Amino acid sequence: MQKNLDIAPLRSFVAIADCGGFQRAATHLHLSQGAVSQHVRRLEDAVGRQLFQRHGRGSRFTPDGDELLAVARRILDLHDDALRSFGAETTSTITIGSTEHAAAQLLPALATALERAAPQLSVRFRIDRGMALRDGLASRRIDLALLLNSDDPSAIRVGELELTWYSAPGWQLPPRPDPVPIVAFDSPCALRSRALETLSGAGLPASIRAEAPQLGGVHASVATGVGVALLATLGQTPEGLVPRSDLPAAKPLRLSVGARPGLPTATAAIAADALRPLLTPHLRLAAGA
């Protein structure tokens, strides 16, 4: 019996990654959480692999899940491009690009704000590296992008992403002059650069002990005690990690909203206005109370 990767389950699968979990994906897609879970089971049956594994009270992608996620994004891009080429879409789709840094906290709020302000728009996410997001804006494959430390004068400044060092519970700094072991995203990466710059500026030697292309890999490596990572989490400590106060404070990263050429200025302004409250510490605390 031939098995298929159907579009609806693939869309749910990508939404789990982009929205930061099953429930948020269900809300974004206007489905029940049970329906999203069923979509995942259909995909696991089709590929014959486990795509998620339990992690604390939540779950995270397995290596096979990470591999399918990249494939699913390509399939959905081709599928949606084909529909657009035949004029088959009945609503306009706006694609929002972001790196993984704090995407789970920022993107759902951004999508909600845009859908309320412009209900005729259907929001789609694209998670990628910063350079790829800039290329996507220039080529019009992405409509809006959340950019870190952008020097683009046309981008709308939103605010600053505060950065925090994290480690596994019980992890201890090595004695001097041993280097501080760092877990980082693959280069180039603004967080990776800021981590090394921060330690160097404080006179602390550092070395990259583990690298990962995605946030889940960084979290998993830190949780095993390999080293510390500098992350933007908007005050929400990742499951299984603890914040560190014994390392030098890092300067925040500038967050801006970039827009593709020709996108109405009002659309980018709505996005920037939706994000600003999330970067304000006292408002974040009130929201989490």
Rosetta blueprint (number, residue, H / E / L):
1 M L
2 Q L
3 K L
4 N L
5 L L
6 D L
7 I H
8 A H
9 P H
10 L H
11 R H
12 S H
13 F H
14 V H
15 A H
16 I H
17 A H
18 D H
19 C H
20 G L
21 G L
22 F H
23 Q H
24 R H
25 A H
26 A H
27 T H
28 H H
29 L H
30 H L
31 L L
32 S L
33 Q H
34 G H
35 A H
36 V H
37 S H
38 Q H
39 H H
40 V H
41 R H
42 R H
43 L H
44 E H
45 D H
46 A H
47 V H
48 G L
49 R L
50 Q L
51 L L
52 F E
53 Q E
54 R E
55 H E
56 G L
57 R L
58 G E
59 S E
60 R E
61 F E
62 T L
63 P H
64 D H
65 G H
66 D H
67 E H
68 L H
69 L H
70 A H
71 V H
72 A H
73 R H
74 R H
75 I H
76 L H
77 D H
78 L H
79 H H
80 D H
81 D H
82 A H
83 L H
84 R H
85 S H
86 F L
87 G L
88 A L
89 E L
90 T L
91 T L
92 S E
93 T E
94 I E
95 T E
96 I E
97 G E
98 S E
99 T L
100 E L
101 H L
102 A L
103 A H
104 A H
105 Q H
106 L H
107 L H
108 P H
109 A H
110 L H
111 A H
112 T H
113 A H
114 L H
115 E H
116 R H
117 A H
118 A L
119 P L
120 Q L
121 L E
122 S E
123 V E
124 R E
125 F E
126 R E
127 I E
128 D L
129 R L
130 G H
131 M H
132 A H
133 L H
134 R H
135 D H
136 G H
137 L H
138 A H
139 S L
140 R L
141 R L
142 I L
143 D L
144 L E
145 A E
146 L E
147 L E
148 L E
149 N L
150 S L
151 D L
152 D L
153 P L
154 S L
155 A L
156 I E
157 R E
158 V E
159 G E
160 E E
161 L E
162 E L
163 L L
164 T E
165 W E
166 Y E
167 S E
168 A L
169 P L
170 G L
171 W L
172 Q L
173 L L
174 P L
175 P L
176 R L
177 P L
178 D L
179 P L
180 V E
181 P E
182 I E
183 V E
184 A E
185 F E
186 D L
187 S L
188 P L
189 C L
190 A H
191 L H
192 R H
193 S H
194 R H
195 A H
196 L H
197 E H
198 T H
199 L H
200 S H
201 G H
202 A L
203 G L
204 L L
205 P L
206 A E
207 S E
208 I E
209 R E
210 A E
211 E E
212 A E
213 P L
214 Q L
215 L H
216 G H
217 G H
218 V H
219 H H
220 A H
221 S H
222 V H
223 A H
224 T L
225 G L
226 V L
227 G L
228 V E
229 A E
230 L E
231 L E
232 A L
233 T L
234 L L
235 G L
236 Q L
237 T L
238 P L
239 E L
240 G L
241 L L
242 V E
243 P E
244 R E
245 S L
246 D L
247 L L
248 P L
249 A L
250 A L
251 K L
252 P L
253 L E
254 R E
255 L E
256 S E
257 V E
258 G E
259 A E
260 R L
261 P L
262 G L
263 L L
264 P L
265 T H
266 A H
267 T H
268 A H
269 A H
270 I H
271 A H
272 A H
273 D H
274 A H
275 L H
276 R H
277 P H
278 L H
279 L H
280 T L
281 P H
282 H H
283 L H
284 R H
285 L H
286 A H
287 A H
288 G H
289 A L
